[in-house]
Amino acid sequence: MKVISGKPPFHAIKKEAAVIIALFEGATPQRPPQASEMMWECCRECFKQNPEDRITADILLLRLRALAEFEVTDEGSPGTLPPQEPQREQAPAISTSYEGYSV
């Protein structure tokens, strides 16, 4: 949801406990205006309460790829992502040395 709208699911509910209660009652997030019908259908498949009823990651990936080819990508058109500021985080330093390890 945040990828589509820039807001987390249930952003209008201010108390965390209220979100938990809503989820237990079967509530799902509201459709953001930026979500096309096809995108929203993918989202609804992911919201199903029973994990066995949810779409698999493989099928979701196929649908999203097809959706990316189908959707209009002009800025401001339905189904497009809102502009986002680039995230610039420094990657942690990773040692490539094996010194100190015994085999």
N, C-alpha and C positions, 0 to 999 in steps of 0.2 A: 504494500500500500504506500509506503513512504517513497518508493521509487516512482510511483505514478503521480502522487499528489504533493510530495515534499513534506507531508505530515504523517505522523505515526497513526496506526489504526486506533480508533476510539479517542482521537485527540480532543474531542469536545467533552469527554468525561474527565473531570479533573481529579477524582479520587481513585487511586489504584484499586481499592477494595470494590468500588462500584464497577470497575472494568471486569474484575474477577467474577462478580455476581452476574453481570451481563453475559459473560462467556458461558457460565454454568447454565444459564437460562436459554442458551442457544443463539444469542445475538451474534450478528456478523457486522463488520464495519459497513458504513454507508458508502455507496458508490461515489467516487470523486468525479467531478464534472469532466476531468481530463481523460477518464477511462472510456474507451470505446466499448461497444457491446461485446465484441470478441475478447478484449482484454478482461473485461469484467467477468465474463464466463469462465475464463481461466482462474481468476481470483476466487469465484464462488466454488469451483471444484476443489480448491485448496482449503476452504473454510469448513468443509464437512466435518461434523463432530467425530464420526467413526473413522479412524485411520484407514480401515480397509475400503471405505467408500471414496477416499481421496484419490486424486489423480497421482500417478507415479511421476517421479522426477524425469524419467525418460520421455514419457508422453508429454509432460509439461514443456520440456525443452523443444520437442518437435513442434508443438503448437505455437510456442513463442517465436521460433524461427519462421514459421509460416506467417505468423502475425506481423513480424518485422518486414517481411516482403510485401504483405498486403496493405498494411496501414499507410496512410498519408503521413509524410514526415515533415511537411512544411511547419515552420514554427507557429505555434498557436492552434494548430489543427487538432481535432479529436484524436486521441490515442498517442499523442506525442508527450515526451517527458518535459517537465518544466525546466527552464534553464537552471543550472546548478553551478555554484562556485566550485572551482577545482579544489580538491582536498590535497594539501601539500604536507605530508607527514614524512618525517625523517625515518628511513628504514633502520632497524636496529643493526648494529655491527655484528657480523657473524664471523667467527674465527674459522679459518680453513686449515689451521695447523693441527697436526696430530700429536704435538708434543705433550707429554704428560699422560698419554694413554698407553697402557700396556696391552700387548696381545698375547 
